[in-house]
Amino acid sequence: MSKKICVAVLFGGKSEEHEVSIQSTKNILNALDKKKYEVVLVGIGKSGRWLSSGNSKLLLHSEKIPKTSAKFLDTVVFLPQGKGQLAEISDGKIVRICRIDVVLPVLHGPFGEDGTVQGLLQIADVPFVGSGVLGSAVGMDKDVMKRLLRDAGIPVAKFLVYRKSEQKNISFQKVKKDLSLPIFVKPANLGSSVGISKVRTKQEFEKALETAFAFDQKIILEECISGREIECSVLGNENPLASFPGEIISHRDFYS
């Protein structure tokens, strides 16, 4: 019988999408073939602290981890460079080392989906699933992504970008003229639908700006395009394979 592939599932994280990551991790664990894969859980708390395997299990099931716990405070997980191993440290001593074949980052949003963790794993010389540093960073920043797509000749929705320092000078009338109504207001660096608003009136516009800027120093305003929403997954590097396309049918005003 062949040896199982050891997968370190990295989840949680500091972003506003912490709970989304936990739900995604549960779905992945239910789907993984237990006969083929051995799973090591590596949770990251909302404070950014990497947790021991025991506390990672608590985090996965949304149980409250006491911040005053000596075990919680003294235990940390890190990836030694170039060894393909995960070491668990407690009270300054290595209490466990396990071999890992690949890391599966299930982190959503900044500090996980934006190239930061991908860079850490590359430095540690540990294989991981998903895009590399540049692809992750570009994919997370909607402003940079849309500019690159546009420069490559790929049609994109019309958009405007503003910084937090410009908030008081953002004109509803100018935005209305440039993009028409309704429009979408989004944090530039966040995933899912966190911080996103669909705007039809000036009152909604002001509230949407406050919401988006609460999550990011840069926001993007996009024209609303009515149409079907199709998604498609791609797997692979030099010879990528595309999945069957799937249509998103939202039961709300927009996909959440």
C-alpha positions as CSV (number, residue, x, y, z in Angstrom):
1,M,0.0,0.0,0.0
2,S,1.4,3.4,-1.0
3,K,2.1,6.0,1.6
4,K,-0.5,8.7,2.2
5,I,0.1,12.2,1.0
6,C,0.4,14.5,4.0
7,V,-1.6,17.7,3.5
8,A,-1.2,20.7,5.9
9,V,-4.5,22.5,5.7
10,L,-3.9,26.2,6.6
11,F,-7.1,28.1,7.6
12,G,-8.5,30.9,9.7
13,G,-6.4,34.0,9.4
14,K,-6.5,37.7,10.3
15,S,-8.9,39.0,7.6
16,E,-12.6,39.8,7.8
17,E,-13.2,36.5,6.0
18,H,-12.0,34.4,8.9
19,E,-15.3,32.6,9.3
20,V,-15.6,32.0,5.5
21,S,-12.2,30.2,5.7
22,I,-13.5,28.0,8.5
23,Q,-16.6,27.0,6.5
24,S,-14.4,26.3,3.4
25,T,-12.1,24.1,5.4
26,K,-15.0,22.0,6.7
27,N,-16.2,21.5,3.1
28,I,-12.6,20.5,2.0
29,L,-12.2,18.1,4.9
30,N,-15.5,16.4,4.0
31,A,-14.4,16.0,0.4
32,L,-10.8,14.8,0.9
33,D,-10.2,11.1,0.3
34,K,-9.0,9.8,3.7
35,K,-7.5,6.7,2.0
36,K,-5.2,8.9,0.0
37,Y,-4.5,11.9,2.2
38,E,-3.3,12.4,5.8
39,V,-4.4,15.8,7.1
40,V,-2.6,18.1,9.5
41,L,-4.6,21.1,10.6
42,V,-2.8,24.5,11.0
43,G,-5.1,27.2,12.2
44,I,-4.4,30.9,12.4
45,G,-6.3,33.0,15.0
46,K,-7.8,36.4,14.3
47,S,-4.8,37.9,16.0
48,G,-2.6,36.3,13.4
49,R,-1.1,33.7,15.8
50,W,-0.4,30.3,14.4
51,L,-2.0,27.7,16.6
52,S,-1.1,24.2,17.8
53,S,-2.9,21.2,16.3
54,G,-5.2,21.0,19.4
55,N,-6.2,24.6,19.2
56,S,-6.5,24.4,15.5
57,K,-9.3,21.8,16.0
58,L,-11.0,24.1,18.5
59,L,-10.8,27.0,16.0
60,L,-12.2,24.8,13.2
61,H,-15.3,24.1,15.3
62,S,-15.7,27.7,16.2
63,E,-15.1,27.0,19.9
64,K,-13.8,29.9,21.9
65,I,-10.0,29.6,22.6
66,P,-9.2,31.3,26.0
67,K,-6.7,34.0,25.4
68,T,-5.4,33.6,28.9
69,S,-4.6,29.9,28.3
70,A,-0.9,29.2,28.9
71,K,-1.0,26.6,26.2
72,F,-2.5,29.0,23.7
73,L,0.1,31.7,24.5
74,D,3.1,29.4,24.5
75,T,2.4,27.3,21.5
76,V,3.3,28.3,17.9
77,V,3.6,26.5,14.6
78,F,6.2,27.4,12.0
79,L,7.7,25.9,8.8
80,P,11.4,25.3,8.8
81,Q,13.1,26.3,5.6
82,G,13.7,23.7,3.0
83,K,12.9,20.7,5.2
84,G,9.3,20.0,4.3
85,Q,8.4,19.7,7.9
86,L,6.0,21.4,10.3
87,A,7.3,21.9,13.8
88,E,5.2,22.5,16.9
89,I,6.9,24.6,19.5
90,S,5.8,24.9,23.2
91,D,7.7,26.7,25.9
92,G,10.5,27.2,23.5
93,K,10.9,23.5,22.8
94,I,10.0,21.4,19.8
95,V,7.2,19.0,21.0
96,R,6.3,17.5,17.6
97,I,7.6,17.4,14.0
98,C,5.6,16.0,11.2
99,R,6.5,15.6,7.6
100,I,4.3,17.5,5.1
101,D,4.1,17.0,1.4
102,V,2.0,20.0,0.5
103,V,0.2,22.9,2.1
104,L,-3.4,23.7,1.2
105,P,-4.0,27.3,2.0
106,V,-7.7,27.8,2.7
107,L,-7.2,31.4,3.8
108,H,-9.6,34.0,2.4
109,G,-8.8,37.7,1.8
110,P,-5.6,39.6,2.9
111,F,-2.9,37.8,4.9
112,G,-3.5,34.6,3.0
113,E,-5.0,35.0,-0.4
114,D,-2.9,38.0,-1.4
115,G,0.5,36.4,-1.9
116,T,1.8,36.9,1.7
117,V,1.5,33.3,2.8
118,Q,2.5,32.1,-0.6
119,G,5.7,34.0,-0.3
120,L,6.3,32.5,3.2
121,L,5.8,29.0,1.8
122,Q,8.1,29.7,-1.1
123,I,10.8,30.8,1.2
124,A,10.3,27.7,3.3
125,D,10.6,25.6,0.1
126,V,7.3,23.9,0.8
127,P,5.0,23.0,-2.1
128,F,1.5,24.5,-1.9
129,V,-1.8,24.5,-3.8
130,G,-3.0,27.6,-5.8
131,S,-1.5,30.6,-7.4
132,G,2.0,31.9,-6.6
133,V,2.9,35.3,-5.1
134,L,2.3,37.5,-8.2
135,G,-0.9,35.8,-9.3
136,S,-2.3,35.9,-5.8
137,A,-1.4,39.5,-5.2
138,V,-2.8,40.6,-8.6
139,G,-6.0,38.6,-8.1
140,M,-6.6,40.1,-4.7
141,D,-6.2,43.8,-5.7
142,K,-9.2,44.5,-7.9
143,D,-7.7,47.8,-9.1
144,V,-4.4,46.3,-10.3
145,M,-6.2,43.2,-11.7
146,K,-8.7,45.3,-13.8
147,R,-5.9,47.5,-15.2
148,L,-3.8,44.5,-16.3
149,L,-6.9,42.8,-17.9
150,R,-7.8,46.0,-19.7
151,D,-4.2,46.5,-20.9
152,A,-4.3,42.9,-22.2
153,G,-7.3,43.7,-24.3
154,I,-9.8,41.9,-22.2
155,P,-13.1,43.8,-21.7
156,V,-13.8,44.9,-18.1
157,A,-16.6,46.8,-16.5
158,K,-15.9,50.6,-16.3
159,F,-14.5,51.5,-12.9
160,L,-13.1,54.3,-10.7
161,V,-10.6,54.0,-7.9
162,Y,-10.3,56.2,-4.8
163,R,-8.0,56.3,-1.8
164,K,-9.1,57.0,1.8
165,S,-7.5,60.4,1.7
166,E,-9.8,61.3,-1.2
167,Q,-13.1,60.3,0.5
168,K,-14.3,63.8,1.1
169,N,-13.8,64.8,-2.5
170,I,-15.6,61.9,-4.1
171,S,-18.5,63.4,-6.1
172,F,-21.7,61.4,-6.4
173,Q,-22.7,63.4,-9.5
174,K,-19.4,62.6,-11.3
175,V,-19.6,58.9,-10.4
176,K,-23.2,58.9,-11.6
177,K,-22.2,60.5,-14.9
178,D,-19.1,58.3,-15.5
179,L,-20.6,54.9,-14.5
180,S,-24.4,55.4,-14.5
181,L,-26.7,53.9,-11.8
182,P,-26.7,51.5,-10.1
183,I,-23.1,51.0,-9.3
184,F,-21.1,48.7,-7.0
185,V,-18.8,50.0,-4.3
186,K,-16.1,47.6,-3.1
187,P,-13.0,47.4,-1.0
188,A,-10.1,47.0,-3.4
189,N,-8.5,44.2,-1.4
190,L,-11.0,41.8,0.0
191,G,-12.8,38.7,-1.3
192,S,-16.3,37.3,-1.1
193,S,-19.0,40.0,-0.7
194,V,-17.6,41.6,2.5
195,G,-17.9,45.4,2.4
196,I,-19.6,45.5,-1.0
197,S,-22.7,47.6,-1.6
198,K,-25.0,48.1,-4.6
199,V,-25.9,51.8,-4.9
200,R,-28.9,53.5,-6.5
201,T,-29.2,56.8,-4.5
202,K,-26.9,59.4,-3.1
203,Q,-27.8,58.4,0.4
204,E,-26.8,54.8,-0.3
205,F,-23.6,56.1,-2.0
206,E,-22.4,57.9,1.2
207,K,-23.1,54.8,3.3
208,A,-21.4,52.5,0.8
209,L,-18.3,54.6,0.9
210,E,-18.1,54.4,4.7
211,T,-18.6,50.7,4.6
212,A,-15.9,50.0,1.9
213,F,-13.3,52.3,3.5
214,A,-13.9,50.5,6.8
215,F,-12.2,47.5,5.2
216,D,-9.5,49.0,3.0
217,Q,-7.6,52.2,2.3
218,K,-8.5,51.8,-1.4
219,I,-11.9,51.2,-2.9
220,I,-13.2,50.5,-6.4
221,L,-16.5,51.7,-7.9
222,E,-17.8,49.7,-10.8
223,E,-20.6,50.0,-13.3
224,C,-23.4,47.4,-12.9
225,I,-23.6,45.0,-15.8
226,S,-26.8,42.9,-16.0
227,G,-26.2,39.4,-17.3
228,R,-25.6,35.9,-16.4
229,E,-22.7,35.1,-14.0
230,I,-20.6,32.1,-15.0
231,E,-17.7,30.7,-13.1
232,C,-15.0,28.2,-14.2
233,S,-12.1,26.6,-12.2
234,V,-8.7,26.0,-13.8
235,L,-6.3,23.4,-12.4
236,G,-2.6,23.0,-13.5
237,N,0.4,25.0,-14.6
238,E,2.0,24.4,-18.0
239,N,-0.9,22.3,-19.1
240,P,-4.0,23.6,-17.3
241,L,-7.3,21.9,-17.3
242,A,-10.6,23.8,-17.1
243,S,-13.7,22.5,-15.3
244,F,-17.2,22.5,-16.6
245,P,-18.6,26.1,-16.3
246,G,-21.2,26.7,-13.6
247,E,-23.8,29.4,-13.5
248,I,-24.4,31.4,-10.3
249,I,-28.0,32.0,-9.5
250,S,-28.4,34.5,-6.8
251,H,-31.5,34.7,-4.6
252,R,-30.6,38.2,-3.4
253,D,-29.9,41.5,-5.1
254,F,-26.4,40.3,-5.9
255,Y,-24.3,37.2,-5.2
256,S,-23.3,37.0,-1.5
